Amino acid sequence: MDISRVKIIRNPKVSWQKVEGKVVVVNPEKRKIHILYESGASIWEYLKEPKDLNELIRLICDEYDVDMYQAKRDIEEFIEKLKDKEIIVFLDIQ
């Protein structure tokens, strides 16, 4: 799936809590716990509202002063992992 053509948001079925700068996400359907560190925790915070890939790249580049191309690669990979773990969902952009 081309993630540049969707909005991304947290899966409303998961529970989560911020603990000492980390985000602990629990997927009750999968009975799995995931811990998001630093930039992953920042992305999680940004996904409180639907964001597209370009918005996430811009926010991460501003927060971490990182190269846009590196951020794009890293964020795409991270988003795919979160999607596979079913802790985020994609919304079609119409």
N, C-alpha and C positions, 0 to 999 in steps of 0.2 A: 504494500500500500504506500502511496505517495503521501508522506506526512506533511508535505508543504501545502496540501489541499484540504486540510482539516483543521478544526479547532480542537484543542486538547484541554481536558479538565480532569480533576480527581474523580475517581469512581465513587459515587455517593454510597455504595454498599460497604466501603472499607471504613475502619475506625483508625484514628491516628492521634498522636500526641507529640508535642515538641518537648524534648528532654535534653537539657544541657547542650543546646545548639544542634542536636540531631533530631530527626523526625522518625518516630517509630510508627510504622503502618502495619495494621493487622487486617488481613483478608480472611474474614470468617468462613467464607465459602470454600476457600482453599486450605484453611487452617494453617496459614503461613504468616510469619512475621518478617518484615523487611525494615532495615535501618538505612536511612538516607543521611549522608554526611555532607557538610559544607555546601558545595554548589548544588548537590542533589536536594538538600533541604531548602535551598533558595528556590529552585525550580518548583518544588512542592508548594511553597508559599505563593509563588506567582500563579499557580494553577487553581487558586481559590475561585477565580473567574476564568472562563474559557479564553485561551490564548492560542494564536497560531505560532508556527515555528519561528517566523521572523521576529515576532514580538519577544519570544523567549531568548533568541539570540541577542537581540538588542539589550534586553535587561541584564543578561549575564555578562555581556561585554562591558556594559557600564559599571556593574557591580565589581567585577573581578579584573578589569583592565586587561582583557585577553583578546587575542587576534580573532577577528570575525570568522575566518575560515576554519580555524581550529575549534572555535566554539560551536560552529555549525555541525562539524563532524561529531564532536563529543555529545552534543545535545541530541542529535538524531539517534545515535547509538543508545544513549540513556533512555530516551523516550520509547524506543522499540523494546527495551528490556522491561520498562514499567508496563507497557501495553501487554507484553507476553505474560507478565505476572498478574495482570488484570487489576492493577491498582490505579490505572488511569483509563479514560475512555476517549474515543475520537468522535467528534461531532462533524458531520458533513457541512461544508461551507456551501451555501446555496446562493 
